[in-house]
């Protein structure tokens, strides 16, 4: 993304009162525990790492939609 990275986008979404209800799923190649922690600290609702299995992604998305 040319203007901001994913963490910045997540913060932007979660800090805007009109967008706070949008679930944010970070899908990243960064797989260290700190990366997951940092993503969740930015406001992400879920964090999965690449490569991922499509059923894992689908399960996570369904969980996020159910929780809304």
Helices and strands as residue ranges (DSSP letters): H 6-15, E 25-28, H 33-41, E 46-49, H 54-66
